[in-house]
Amino acid sequence: LICGSMAWVNGLLQPCGELCMGSSHQVAQKDAGPDDEQDDDAQAHLLQFEEGLGLDQQAELHAQLDYLREDFEFYDEGLAEAIDNEDMGEVFHRYDQPPELLWDLKSTPKVPQGASFTDASDPTRLGFGRRLTSWRRTGLQVIAEARVAVLLLAGGIDLEDYGPLPLLDIGLLSKKTLLQLLFERVKRVMHIALAYGRSMDAGFKQRGVKPISIYVICNEWNLREVNEFLEANELFGMRESEVHVLAHRFSALLDDRGKVLLERKHKAWVQPGGHGMCFQALVDDGLIPDLKSRGITHVFLAPTNNLGCKVLDPVFLGHCEDVKVTDRKTAGVKLVQKLSPEEDVGVLYNHQVTRKQGEKITHLVTPQILEKFETPQAGLKRKCPIGGDLYFNHASQCVFFCNISDLQLFRDSVTKVYHLKRHRVSHVDLETGETIPAPTMEHPANALQLVHFVSDLLDACVKGVGFMCGREEMLVIRALVGENSVRSALSQYSKLCQSWIRAAGGSFEGDMIASDRELCEISPLVSYAGEGMQGQFREVTILPFLMQSSAETQRKKRGMPLPDGGMTPSVGYKPGFSTQRAECFSFADSVSSKREFSKMKRNDDDAFVGLFARSSERISDSQRQGAVADMQDVDAGVGIRTVAHKEVADLQLGTDYA
């Protein structure tokens, strides 16, 4: 398919020409390529079955072609470039580790051009605790002044056939969704910033903390679902004027000749174009002036498939302020240490770039993130000569901090960078008009898609500063079973919450260890990262355990519905729980004895049939009402040891703002 830098595919793909020397990823815009008519001719097969279609189907097909037409001219360059990105072996020597910033001296280290990082994964290092405290205070001040907005990336995350992952009940004791957890973490860190502001400034109490703006970036398929979900849950207590939902573009699926596949005779195959399209959505929807009018200077980008994501992490924000990530063409990125060569994560690295202008040759270093599928096997397994760690082990969390003045620059840069995503899909045979079934997993993928990644914003940056954290912040969910599954994320999150309880002086019956079967959950409205729980655990804690804020508990006692609203499919079971136990989780307050609950027969069947609990035997409405009535005089829930936090009583934003 590719010969050198020339790509010829049945006459559709034209010679790529010379790639921009500023980046091995970047493709130059065509100065005088084929006109629109020639591009349309290359995709004329999309109208092959038009005569046999009804008027409505013809209108739908032409509307879709108008939508995709602006991308046609880039399919030749983009496909060639994306395939070239997958085979970078001959230029692998141009990539190097980012240097570590050393904080042993009193002065702030100088940040070099290209990629660099701070290792904050071990906060117990001698003298490093003072740095973390200072960064945390700086970050809280940034949050209190609302100088940063949150961009949540939810545009391409569907969990198989169950729907948008951020809206699904993944099996937490509280039934909360990933999107709700992120919203509540924003609320909690705003509450912390309010308390910090009051302690530092006597007049801060009257002024109050400013609201944080949240922008949820969806795709056009799940836009309606996300809007309805947020409206049904009253934006989880956030102000309506501060929550914005917008959608990014799709891109077409191509065959190995660069031709758009037909899903049906009147419909081309399209998929979300990658989370890198978020910048185009922000710019095209005219939201950059809106950001500036709110006094926002920076944005915090975070994914919605990470159960451990510390959205608006004040320590990370303070670090970015300290190393001048606030400058133009500079970005901060959160990192974790890569565990194995097979882990599917991108890594931060320095890209050695050679620019030639006439007879003048200059050598530059630029920051970039190299995806796993674009890294040759030799690079994945490469070890450091000293220590034996992986050479490329600075794994990206897909969490970024950048200046809003660079969003237009990122939009222009990211849309010029192509990555190849492979799919197995059924499609229409152009010769017979019949549907060809999707190939099985034993056969190669039959569809190619050009996508954009948000990490490609670094291509437009002079400096990229990493902030390496502990692995507890990397609880990514990508599948039902296996690596990065729901079960593994629930297990690690339960252990994290359990560690917070132990750090606060608590203990567990029988030294039980939390897992996906013995869950432990602390509401984000109670604690953002384990703070504020000292003195709450005078008794031995029994798993499973759920700790909620007093606001959540009072809402439940008053009979008001809690804002969970997780979408639940009609079939399947809660991971790791029997039918009987799943019912007790749904109605924890109806159990009269925590001892009886802890002795319940657990389901030892490891077969993971489905994802979500919908029991065949439901508790009747009369039983539920009786159970709620019985609990009116009970101070704390039992069964799932539901405890109300005693100190935090005014977490509703209306109270904070007032």
For each residue, the residues with C-beta under 8 A, 3 or more apart:
1: 7 9 83 256
2: 5 6 7 80 83 84
3: 6 7 8
4:
5: 2 16 17 18 19 80 84
6: 2 3 15 16
7: 1 2 3 13 14 15 16 76 79 80 83
8: 3 11 13 15
9: 1 12 13 76 79 256 257 258
10: 257 258
11: 8
12: 9 42 75 76 257 258 259
13: 7 8 9 16 75 76 79 80 258
14: 7 33 34 76 77
15: 6 7 8
16: 5 6 7 13 19 27 76 77 80 81
17: 5 28
18: 5 21 28
19: 5 16 24 26 27 28 81 84
20: 23 26 27 28
21: 18 353 354 355 356
22: 26 353 355 364 366
23: 20 26 351 353 366 368 417 459
24: 19 85 88 91 94 351
25: 81 85 368 417 418 456 459
26: 19 20 22 23 413 416 417 459
27: 16 19 20 74 77 78 81 416 417 418
28: 17 18 19 20 416
29: 416
30: 33 73 77
31:
32:
33: 14 30 73
34: 14 38 39 42 73
35: 38 39
36: 39 40 69 72 73
37: 40 41
38: 34 35 41 42
39: 34 35 36 42 43 69 72 73
40: 36 37 43 44 69 72
41: 37 38 44
42: 12 34 38 39 72 75 258 259
43: 39 40 46 65 72 259 260
44: 40 41 47 48
45: 48 259 260 262 430
46: 43 61 65 260 262 268
47: 44 50 61 65
48: 44 45 430
49: 52 53 262 265 266 428 433
50: 47 53 58 61
51:
52: 49 265
53: 49 50 57 58 61 265 266
54: 57 58
55: 58 59
56: 59 60
57: 53 54 60 61 265 266
58: 50 53 54 55 61 62 266
59: 55 56 62 63
60: 56 57 63 64 266 267
61: 46 47 50 53 57 58 64 65 266 267 268
62: 58 59 65 66
63: 59 60 66 67
64: 60 61 67 68 267 268 270
65: 43 46 47 61 62 68 69 268
66: 62 63 69
67: 63 64 250
68: 64 65 71 72 252 260 268 270
69: 36 39 40 65 66 72
70: 73
71: 68 74 75 251 252
72: 36 39 40 42 43 68 69 75
73: 30 33 34 36 39 70 76
74: 27 71 77 78 450
75: 12 13 42 71 72 78 79 254 258 450
76: 7 9 12 13 14 16 73 79 80 258
77: 14 16 27 30 74 80 81 418
78: 27 74 75 81 82 418 450
79: 7 9 13 75 76 82 83 254 258 418 420 448 450
80: 2 5 7 13 16 76 77 83 84
81: 16 19 25 27 77 78 84 85 418
82: 78 79 85 86 418 419 420 448 450
83: 1 2 7 79 80 86 87 420
84: 2 5 19 80 81 87 88
85: 24 25 81 82 88 374 418 419 420
86: 82 83 373 374 420
87: 83 84 90 376
88: 24 84 85 91 92 374 375 376
89: 92 376 378
90: 87
91: 24 88 94
92: 88 89 95 376 378 379
93:
94: 24 91 351 352 353
95: 92 349 350 351 352 370 379 392
96: 349 350 352
97: 349 350 391 392 394
98: 114 115 116 117 348 349 350 367 394 464 466
99: 112 116 117
100: 116 117 118 119
101: 109 111 116 117 118 323 465
102: 105 109
103: 109 118 128 131
104: 127
105: 102 109
106:
107:
108: 322 323
109: 101 102 103 105 323
110:
111: 101 116 323 324 463 465
112: 99 116 365 463
113: 364 365 462 463
114: 98 350 351 365 366 367 463 464
115: 98 348 349 350 365 367 368 458 463 464 465 466
116: 98 99 100 101 111 112 463 464 465 466
117: 98 99 100 101 335 348 394 465 466 467 468
118: 100 101 103 319 323 465 466 467 468
119: 100 122 468
120: 123 128 132 315 319 467 468 469
121: 336 337 468 469 470
122: 119 125 128
123: 120 128 129 132
124: 128 129
125: 122 128 129
126:
127: 104 130 131
128: 103 120 122 123 124 125 131 132
129: 123 124 125 132 133
130: 127 133 134
131: 103 127 128 134 135
132: 120 123 128 129 135 136 315
133: 129 130 136 137
134: 130 131 137 138 318 322
135: 131 132 138 139 314 315 316 317 318 319 321 322
136: 132 133 139 140 314 315 318
137: 133 134 140 141 196 314 318
138: 134 135 141 142 314 317 318 321 322
139: 135 136 142 143 313 314 315 316 317 318 319 321
140: 136 137 143 144 189 192 193 196 197 314 318
141: 137 138 144 145 193 196 197
142: 138 139 145 147 148 298 314 317 318 321
143: 139 140 146 148 189 190 193 209 212 312 314 317
144: 140 141 193 194 196 197 204 209 210
145: 141 142 210 295
146: 143 209 210 211 212 213 294 295 296
147: 142 295 296 297 298
148: 142 143 212 296 297 298 299 300 312 317 401
149: 212 213 214 215 291 294 296 298 299 300 404
150: 186 212 213 214 215 299 300 302 311 312
151: 215 217 278 282 299 300 301 302
152: 166 179 182 214 215 216 217 302 303 304 311
153: 157 217 275 278 301 302 303 304 398 454
154: 157 164 166 179 216 217 218 222 226 304
155: 217 218 219 222 247 248 272 274 275 277 278
156: 219 271 272 273 274 275
157: 153 154 164 165 166 303 304 305
158: 162 163 164 165 222
159: 162 163 164 165 168 477 479 480 486 611
160: 479 480
161:
162: 158 159 165 168 567 569 611 612
163: 158 159 167 168 222 225 567 569
164: 154 157 158 159 167 168 218 222 225 226 567
165: 157 158 159 162 168 170 178 304 305 477
166: 152 154 157 177 178 179 182 226 304 305
167: 163 164 177 179 222 225 226 229 565 566 567
168: 159 162 163 164 165 177 178 566 567 568 611 612
169: 172 175 176 177 564 566 567 568 612
170: 165 177 178 307 477 486 489 490 566 611
171: 486 490 516 519 574 575 611 612 613
172: 169 175 176 490 519 521
173: 519 521 544 545 546 585 588 640
174: 521 523 546 548 562 564
175: 169 172 562 564 566 586
176: 169 172 180 181 184 564 566
177: 166 167 168 169 170 180 181 229 564 565 566 567
178: 165 166 168 170 181 182 304 305 306 307 477
179: 152 154 166 167 182 183 216 226 229 230 304
180: 176 177 183 184 233 236 563 564 565
181: 176 177 178 184 185 307 524
182: 152 166 178 179 185 186 302 304 309 311
183: 179 180 186 187 214 235 236 237 238
184: 176 180 181 187 188 236 523 524 525
185: 181 182 188 189 309 310 311 312 524 528
186: 150 182 183 189 190 212 214 238 311 312
187: 183 184 190 191 236 237 238 524 525 651 653
188: 184 185 191 192 524 525 526 527 528 651
189: 140 143 185 186 192 193 311 312 314 528
190: 143 186 187 193 194 209 211 212 653 656
191: 187 188 194 195 648 651 656
192: 140 188 189 195 196 314 528 531
193: 140 141 143 144 189 190 196 197 209 314
194: 144 190 191 197 198 204 208 209 656
195: 191 192 198 199
196: 137 140 141 144 192 193 199 200
197: 140 141 144 193 194 200 201 204 209
198: 194 195 201 204 205
199: 195 196
200: 196 197 204
201: 197 198 204
202: 205
203: 206 207
204: 144 194 197 198 200 201 207 208
205: 198 202 208
206: 203
207: 203 204
208: 194 204 205 656 657 658
209: 143 144 146 190 193 194 197 656 657
210: 144 145 146 295
211: 146 190 238 239 241 242 653 657
212: 143 146 148 149 150 186 190 242 312
213: 146 149 150 242 243 244 291 294 296
214: 149 150 152 183 186 238 242 243 244
215: 149 150 151 152 244 245 246 282 287
216: 152 154 179 226 230 243 244 245 246
217: 151 152 153 154 155 246 247 248 275 278 281 282
218: 154 155 164 222 223 226 245 246 247 248
219: 155 156 222 223 247 248 250 272 273
220: 223 247 249 250
221: 272
222: 154 155 158 163 164 167 218 219 225 226
223: 218 219 220 226 227 245 246 247
224: 227 228
225: 163 164 167 222 228 229 567
226: 154 164 166 167 179 216 218 222 223 229 230 245
227: 223 224 230 231 245
228: 224 225 231 232
229: 167 177 179 225 226 232 233 565 567
230: 179 216 226 227 233 235 236 243 245
231: 227 228 234 235
232: 228 229 565
233: 180 229 230 236 563 564 565
234: 231 237 563
235: 183 230 231 238 239 240 243
236: 180 183 184 187 230 233 563
237: 183 187 234 563 652 653
238: 183 186 187 211 214 235 242 243 653
239: 211 235 242 243 653
240: 235 243
241: 211
242: 211 212 213 214 238 239
243: 213 214 216 230 235 238 239 240
244: 213 214 215 216 287
245: 215 216 218 223 226 227 230
246: 215 216 217 218 223 281 282 285 287
247: 155 217 218 219 220 223 281
248: 155 217 218 219 272 273 275 277 278 280 281
249: 220 273 277 280 281
250: 67 219 220 270 271 272 273
251: 71 270 271 272 273 274 449 450 451
252: 68 71 260 261 268 269 270 449
253: 260 261 269 270 271 423 425 427 447 448 449
254: 75 79 257 258 259 260 261 447 448 449 450
255: 258 259 261 446 447 448
256: 1 9 448
257: 9 10 12 254
258: 9 10 12 13 42 75 76 79 254 255
259: 12 42 43 45 254 255
260: 43 45 46 68 252 253 254 268 269
261: 252 253 254 255 268 269 425 427 428 447
262: 45 46 49 265 267 268 269 427 428 430
263: 267 268 269 425 426 427 428
264: 267 428
265: 49 52 53 57 262 428 433
266: 49 53 57 58 60 61
267: 60 61 64 262 263 264
268: 46 61 64 65 68 252 260 261 262 263
269: 252 253 260 261 262 263 425 427 447
270: 64 68 250 251 252 253
271: 156 250 251 253 421 423 449
272: 155 156 219 221 248 250 251 277
273: 156 219 248 249 250 251 276 277 450 451 452
274: 155 156 251 277 419 421 451 452 453 454
275: 153 155 156 217 248 278 303 398 452 453 454
276: 273 279 414 415 417 451 452 453 454 455 456 457
277: 155 248 249 272 273 274 280 281 414 415 452
278: 151 153 155 217 248 275 281 282 301 454
279: 276 282 283 407 410 411 414 415 454 457
280: 248 249 277 283 284 411 414 415
281: 217 246 247 248 249 277 278 284 285
282: 151 215 217 246 278 279 285 287 288 407 411
283: 279 280 286 287 288 407 408 411
284: 280 281
285: 246 281 282
286: 283 289 290
287: 215 244 246 282 283 290 291
288: 282 283 291 292 404 407 408
289: 286 292 293
290: 286 287 293 294
291: 149 213 287 288 294 296 299 404
292: 288 289 295 296 404
293: 289 290
294: 146 149 213 290 291
295: 145 146 147 210 292
296: 146 147 148 149 213 291 292 299 404
297: 147 148 326 403 404
298: 142 147 148 149 320 326 401 402 403 404
299: 148 149 150 151 291 296 401 402 404 407
300: 148 149 150 151 311 312 317 399 400 401
301: 151 153 278 398 399 400 401 402 454
302: 150 151 152 153 182 306 309 311 398 399
303: 152 153 157 275 306 309 397 398 399 476
304: 152 153 154 157 165 166 178 179 182
305: 157 165 166 178 476 477 478
306: 178 302 303 309 397 398 473 474 475 476 477
307: 170 178 181 475 476 477 489 490 492 493
308: 472 473 474 475 489 492 493 496
309: 182 185 302 303 306 397 399 473 475
310: 185 313 316 469 473 528 529
311: 150 152 182 185 186 189 300 302
312: 143 148 150 185 186 189 212 300 317
313: 139 310 316 317 334
314: 135 136 137 138 139 140 142 143 189 192 193 317 318
315: 120 132 135 136 139 318 319
316: 135 139 310 313 319 320 332 334 399 401 467 469
317: 135 138 139 142 143 148 300 312 313 314 320 321 401
318: 134 135 136 137 138 139 140 142 314 315 321 322
319: 118 120 135 139 315 316 322 323 325 332 465 467
320: 298 316 317 323 325 326 332 401 465 467
321: 135 138 139 142 317 318 324 325 326
322: 108 134 135 138 318 319
323: 101 108 109 111 118 319 320 332 465
324: 111 321 327 330
325: 319 320 321 330 331 332 401 402 463 465
326: 297 298 320 321 330 403
327: 324 330 403 463
328: 403 405 406
329: 406 409 460 461 462 463
330: 324 325 326 327 402 403 461 462 463 464 465
331: 325 367 400 401 402 406 457 458 461 463 464 465
332: 316 319 320 323 325 400 401 402 464 465 466 467
333: 348 369 396 397 399 400 401 455 458 464 465 466 467
334: 313 316 396 397 399 400 466 467 468 469 473
335: 117 348 394 395 396 397 466 467 468 469
336: 121 395 397 468 469 470 471 473 474
337: 121 393 394 395 468 471
338: 343 345 347 390 392 393 394 395
339: 343 471
340: 343 390
341: 380 381 390
342: 380
343: 338 339 340 372 395 483
344: 372 373 478 483 484
345: 338 372 395 396
346: 369 370 371 372 395 396 398 453 455
347: 338 369 370 375 392 393 394 395 396
348: 98 115 117 333 335 367 368 369 394 396 464 466
349: 95 96 97 98 115 367 368 369 370 392 394
350: 95 96 97 98 114 115 365 366 367 368
351: 23 24 94 95 114 365 366 367 368
352: 94 95 96 363 364 365
353: 21 22 23 94 363 364 365 366
354: 21 361 362 363 364
355: 21 22 361 362 363 364
356: 21 360 361
357: 360 362
358:
359:
360: 356 357
361: 354 355 356
362: 354 355 357
363: 352 353 354 355
364: 22 113 352 353 354 355
365: 112 113 114 115 350 351 352 353
366: 22 23 114 350 351 353 458 459 461 462
367: 98 114 115 331 348 349 350 351 458 461 463 464
368: 23 25 115 348 349 350 351 458 459 464
369: 333 346 347 348 349 396 453 455 456 458
370: 95 346 347 349 374 375 379 392
371: 346 374 375 419 453 455
372: 343 344 345 346 375 380
373: 86 344
374: 85 86 88 370 371 419
375: 88 347 370 371 372 379 380 392
376: 87 88 89 92 379 380
377: 380 381
378: 89 92 381 382
379: 92 95 370 375 376 382 391 392
380: 341 342 372 375 376 377 392
381: 341 377 378 390
382: 378 379 390 391 392
383: 388 389 390 391
384: 387 388 389 390 391
385:
386:
387: 384
388: 383 384
389: 383 384 393
390: 338 340 341 381 382 383 384 393
391: 97 379 382 383 384
392: 95 97 338 347 349 370 375 379 380 382
393: 337 338 347 389 390
394: 97 98 117 335 337 338 347 348 349 466 468
395: 335 336 337 338 343 345 346 347 474
396: 333 334 335 345 346 347 348 369 399 455
397: 303 306 309 333 334 335 336 469 473 474
398: 153 275 301 302 303 306 346 454 455
399: 300 301 302 303 309 316 333 334 396
400: 300 301 331 332 333 334 454 455 457
401: 148 298 299 300 301 316 317 320 325 331 332 333
402: 298 299 301 325 330 331 332 406 407 410 457
403: 297 298 326 327 328 330 406
404: 149 288 291 292 296 297 298 299 407
405: 328
406: 328 329 331 402 403 409 410 457 460 461
407: 279 282 283 288 299 402 404 410 411
408: 283 288 411 412
409: 329 406 412 413 460
410: 279 402 406 407 413 414 457 460
411: 279 280 282 283 407 408 414 415
412: 408 409 415 416 460
413: 26 409 410 416 417 456 457 459 460
414: 276 277 279 280 410 411 417 452 453 454 456 457 459 460
415: 276 277 279 280 411 412 452
416: 26 27 28 29 412 413
417: 23 25 26 27 276 413 414 452 453 456 459
418: 25 27 77 78 79 81 82 85 450 451 452
419: 82 85 274 371 374 450 451 452 453
420: 79 82 83 85 86 448 449 450 451
421: 271 274 448 449 450 451
422: 445 447 448 449
423: 253 271 445 446 447 448 449
424: 438 439 440 441 443 445 446 447
425: 253 261 263 269 438 446 447
426: 263 435 436 437 438
427: 253 261 262 263 269 435 436 446 447
428: 49 261 262 263 264 265 433 434 435 436
429: 432 433 434 435 436
430: 45 48 262 433
431:
432: 429
433: 49 265 428 429 430
434: 428 429
435: 426 427 428 429
436: 426 427 428 429
437: 426
438: 424 425 426 446
439: 424 443 444 445 446
440: 424 443
441: 424
442:
443: 424 439 440 446
444: 439
445: 422 423 424 439 448
446: 255 423 424 425 427 438 439 443
447: 253 254 255 261 269 422 423 424 425 427
448: 79 82 253 254 255 256 420 421 422 423 445
449: 251 252 253 254 271 420 421 422 423
450: 74 75 78 79 82 251 254 273 418 419 420 421
451: 251 273 274 276 418 419 420 421
452: 273 274 275 276 277 414 415 417 418 419 456
453: 274 275 276 346 369 371 414 417 419 456
454: 153 274 275 276 278 279 301 398 400 414 457
455: 276 333 346 369 371 396 398 400 458
456: 25 276 369 413 414 417 452 453 459
457: 276 279 331 400 402 406 410 413 414 454 460 461
458: 115 331 333 366 367 368 369 455 461 464
459: 23 25 26 366 368 413 414 417 456
460: 329 406 409 410 412 413 414 457
461: 329 330 331 366 367 406 457 458 464
462: 113 329 330 366
463: 111 112 113 114 115 116 325 327 329 330 331 367
464: 98 114 115 116 330 331 332 333 348 367 368 458 461
465: 101 111 115 116 117 118 319 320 323 325 330 331 332 333
466: 98 115 116 117 118 332 333 334 335 348 394
467: 117 118 120 316 319 320 332 333 334 335
468: 117 118 119 120 121 334 335 336 337 394
469: 120 121 310 316 334 335 336 397 473
470: 121 336 473
471: 336 337 339 474
472: 308 475 492 496
473: 306 308 309 310 334 336 397 469 470
474: 306 308 336 395 397 471
475: 306 307 308 309 472 488 489 492 493
476: 303 305 306 307 484 489
477: 159 165 170 178 305 306 307 484 485 486 489
478: 305 344 483 484 485
479: 159 160 482 483 484 485 486
480: 159 160 485 486 608 610 611
481: 485 487 608
482: 479 485
483: 343 344 478 479 488
484: 344 476 477 478 479 488 489
485: 477 478 479 480 481 482 488 489
486: 159 170 171 477 479 480 489 490 575 611
487: 481 490 491 516 575 576 608
488: 475 483 484 485 491 492 516
489: 170 307 308 475 476 477 484 485 486 492 493
490: 170 171 172 307 486 487 493 494 516 519 575
491: 487 488 494 495 514 515 516
492: 307 308 472 475 488 489 495 496
493: 307 308 475 489 490 496 497 521
494: 490 491 497 498 514 515 516 518 519 520 521
495: 491 492 498 499 513 514 515 520
496: 308 472 492 493 499 500
497: 493 494 500 501 514 520 521 522 547
498: 494 495 501 502 508 513 514 520
499: 495 496 502 503 530
500: 496 497 503 504 522 527 529 530 533
501: 497 498 504 506 508 520 522 533 537 541 545
502: 498 499 505 506 507 508
503: 499 500 530
504: 500 501 530 533 534 535 536 537
505: 502 534 535 537
506: 501 502 536 537 541
507: 502 537 540 541
508: 498 501 502 511 512 540 541 542 543
509: 512 540 541 542 543 598
510:
511: 508
512: 508 509 518 542 543
513: 495 498 518
514: 491 494 495 497 498 518 519 520 543
515: 491 494 495 518 519
516: 171 487 488 490 491 494 519 575 576
517: 576 577 602
518: 494 512 513 514 515 543 544
519: 171 172 173 490 494 514 515 516 543 544 545 546
520: 494 495 497 498 501 514 543 544 545
521: 172 173 174 493 494 497 545 546 547
522: 497 500 501 526 527 533 546 547
523: 174 184 526 527 546 547 548 549 552 645
524: 181 184 185 187 188 527 528
525: 184 187 188 548 549 551 552 645 648 651
526: 188 522 523 532 533 547 548 549 645 648
527: 188 500 522 523 524 530 531 532 533 645
528: 185 188 189 192 310 524 531
529: 310 500
530: 499 500 503 504 527 533
531: 192 527 528
532: 526 527 645 647 648
533: 500 501 504 522 526 527 530 536 537 547 645
534: 504 505
535: 504 505 538
536: 504 506 533 547 643 645 646
537: 501 504 505 506 507 533 541
538: 535
539:
540: 507 508 509
541: 501 506 507 508 509 537 545 641
542: 508 509 512 545 594 598 641
543: 508 509 512 514 518 519 520 598 641
544: 173 518 519 520 585 640 641
545: 173 501 519 520 521 541 542 640 641 643
546: 173 174 519 521 522 523 588 637 640 641 642 643
547: 497 521 522 523 526 533 536 642 643 644 645
548: 174 523 525 526 552 553 642 643 644 645
549: 523 525 526 552 553 644 645 648 651
550: 553 554 644 645 646 648 649
551: 525 554 555 648 649 650 651 652
552: 523 525 548 549 555 556 562 644
553: 548 549 550 556 557 637 642 644
554: 550 551 557 558 644
555: 551 552 558 560 562
556: 552 553 559 560 562 589
557: 553 554 631 632
558: 554 555
559: 556 628
560: 555 556
561:
562: 174 175 552 555 556
563: 180 233 234 236 237
564: 169 174 175 176 177 180 233
565: 167 177 180 229 232 233
566: 167 168 169 170 175 176 177
567: 162 163 164 167 168 169 177 225 229
568: 168 169 612 613 614
569: 162 163 572 610 611 612 614
570: 614
571: 610 614
572: 569 609 610 611 612 613 614
573: 577 579 582 609 610 612 613 614
574: 171 577 582 585 612 613
575: 171 486 487 490 516 608 611
576: 487 516 517 603 608
577: 517 573 574 581 582 585 602 603 613
578: 581 582 601 602 603
579: 573 582 583 615 616 617
580: 583 584 600 601
581: 577 578 584 585 600 602 603
582: 573 574 577 578 579 585 586 613 615
583: 579 580 586 587 615 617 618 619
584: 580 581 587 588 590 591 597 600 639 640
585: 173 544 574 577 581 582 588 613 640
586: 175 582 583 613 615 619
587: 583 584 590 591 619 624 627
588: 173 546 584 585 591 637 638 639 640 642
589: 556 627 628 631 634 637 638 639 642
590: 584 587 619 623 624 627 628 630 631 639
591: 584 587 588 594 596 597 638 639
592: 596 630 638
593: 596 597 638
594: 542 591 597 598 638 639 641
595: 598 599
596: 591 592 593 599 600
597: 584 591 593 594 600 638 639 640
598: 509 542 543 594 595
599: 595 596
600: 580 581 584 596 597
601: 578 580
602: 517 577 578 581
603: 576 577 578 581
604:
605:
606:
607:
608: 480 481 487 575 576
609: 572 573
610: 480 569 571 572 573
611: 159 162 168 170 171 480 486 569 572 575
612: 162 168 169 171 568 569 572 573 574
613: 171 568 572 573 574 577 582 585 586
614: 568 569 570 571 572 573
615: 579 582 583 586 618
616: 579
617: 579 583
618: 583 615
619: 583 586 587 590 623 624 627
620: 623 624
621: 624 625
622: 625 626
623: 590 619 620 626 627
624: 587 590 619 620 621 627 628
625: 621 622 628 629
626: 622 623 629 630
627: 587 589 590 619 623 624 630 631
628: 559 589 590 624 625 631 632
629: 625 626 632
630: 590 592 626 627 634
631: 557 589 590 627 628 634 637
632: 557 628 629
633:
634: 589 630 631 637 638
635:
636: 641 642 643 644
637: 546 553 588 589 631 634 640 641 642 643
638: 588 589 591 592 593 594 597 634 641 642
639: 584 588 589 590 591 594 597 642
640: 173 544 545 546 584 585 588 597 637
641: 541 542 543 544 545 546 594 636 637 638
642: 546 547 548 553 588 589 636 637 638 639
643: 536 545 546 547 548 636 637
644: 547 548 549 550 552 553 554 636
645: 523 525 526 527 532 533 536 547 548 549 550 648
646: 536 550
647: 532
648: 191 525 526 532 549 550 551 645 651
649: 550 551
650: 551 655 656
651: 187 188 191 525 549 551 648 655 656
652: 237 551 655 656
653: 187 190 211 237 238 239 656 657
654: 657 658
655: 650 651 652 658
656: 190 191 194 208 209 650 651 652 653
657: 208 209 211 653 654
658: 208 654 655
